[in-house]
Amino acid sequence: MKISPTMRWLAAVTVSAAVGLGAVYSPPAAWAASGNKQVVQQIKSTYDAFKEKEKAEYQTLKDQAGADYQQLKELAQADYTQLKKLAEQDYATLKKQYSSKQLDAYYGQINRLGQAVDRYYGQINRLGQSLDAYYGEVFRLGNALDRYYGQVYRLGGLLDRYYGQVYRLGGKLNQYERTGGSASAIRQEFAQLHAEISGNLEQFKQETRAQLLKRRAATIQTVCATKQQTIAALNQTRKKLVGQAKSYGSFEIDSVCQPAIKFVVNGVEQKLNPASAPVADDFLVPVFPVLDLLGANYAIASDGQTIRIAKGSANLQLTANSAAATINGAAKQILAPPRWKGDTYLIPIRLVGQALGASVTWQDATKTITIVTGKP
């Protein structure tokens, strides 16, 4: 059962009342000093702000994980639907040439329980399969995100330990209020406690994020592999019947099945945001930091669409979503025009890099774009 802030407060009050039952609290004379009150208020304010920050960070991670799971589930479901639709259309076409008896094995791979398409369905929709395991890490009690929740919200968790020292009877701050003492000593004690709890919660958050990413990657790997196995099984049966396989092309889940493209400039791998994306015969990459790495000067016109790039005697003018370009004064039609993605301007790196005198190569085996800069 999740414990709401109200329930936690009630629990704290109940415990406090039980501890203090029958006792009359009389603050010492030293407590009258405004300096001590300030110290107490500062410690409480520090805890209160920290508590809200940690709750907000947990909620952000929870929202991100939930949204990512939902997107992946919808993507996989759409992929399954499209794959089955294409297979059914192919079966309907073949049925015009072959009898149902001849096509029975192919029909089975498409429609029967335990056969190729149904196994793919299972990875996406059935309990205990790959996507369900990812769901568990995000939503189920006892799994990654729930364990992090416990440290932030549950009695006995890290944040609750901090709360106890600040607000509960018998806690360190309560003892200071009752008996007085050194302000600098209590500040140092709570600074150390704050650092300990903060560090432990940060480690818990990072471990949770890593576990979620690990499960996500495993889910994608399994779903993508199952899709390929499904297509292979369909085509194996189809080839026995008609002598050739069917091309299913690329759609839906394939957008996340491909390994990430590496981007290396002068021997150093660069992390791009967003990552490189293949388009036509080129790859779109963000203007910053790529053009800086190439040593080029550039400016985006006031219309927000046209970019001018120069290095030495080389110069280019490109326009977002337009095939028309000017390279070293000559008009040219390009296959991969620039575009905006959110607030990032993307440019075709093969075209731009080569125009600026750089060597731009693609290694398909390692999915790597390698650039060696040079003078035009």
SULKA-V822377 format. One record per pair of residues at least 12 apart in sequence whose ideal C-beta (glycine too) atoms are under 7 Angstrom apart, sorted by the first residue. I is the first residue (numbers start at 1). J is the second residue. Records with the same first field share a line. If there is no record, write none. Layout:
I=J  J
This chain:
3=153  154  155
8=155
11=155
12=167  168
15=168
16=168  169
19=169  170
20=169
27=177  178
28=178  179  180
30=180
31=177  180
35=183
36=180  183
39=183  186  187
40=173  177
43=166  173  190
44=166
46=194
47=162  166
50=194
51=159
54=152  159  201
55=152
57=205
58=148  149  152
61=205  208  209
62=145
65=138  145  212
66=138
68=216
69=134  135  138
72=219
73=131
75=252  253
76=124  131  223  253
77=124
78=252
79=227  251  252  253
80=120  121  124
82=251  252
83=120  227  230  248
84=110  117
86=248
87=110  117  234
88=110
90=246
91=103  106  107  110
94=242
98=241
102=241
103=241
105=237
106=237  238  241
109=233  234  237
116=230  233  234
117=230
119=226  230
120=226  227  230
123=222  223  226
124=223
130=219  222  223
131=219  223
133=215  219
134=215  216  219
137=211  212  215
138=212
144=208  211  212
145=208
148=204  205  208
151=201  204
158=197  200  201
161=197
162=193  197
165=193
172=189
220=256  257
223=253
224=253  257
227=253
231=248
259=367
260=275
261=275  276  283  367  369
262=366  367  368
263=276  285  369
264=368  369  370  371
265=293  371
266=372  373
270=293
272=285  286
273=286
274=286  341  344
276=369
279=336
280=335  336
281=335  336
282=335  336  348  349  350  351
283=349  350  369
284=336  339  346  347  348
285=346  347  349
286=344  346
287=345  347
290=349
291=309
294=311  353  356  358  373
295=311  373
296=309  310  311  356
297=310  311
300=345
305=319  320
306=319
307=338  345  347
309=352
311=356  376
312=375  376
313=376
314=328  355  356  357  376
315=328
316=352  355
318=337  338  347
320=337  338  339  340
321=337  339
322=337
323=337
327=355
334=348  351
336=348
349=369
353=371
356=376
357=374  375  376
358=371  372  373  374
359=371  372  374
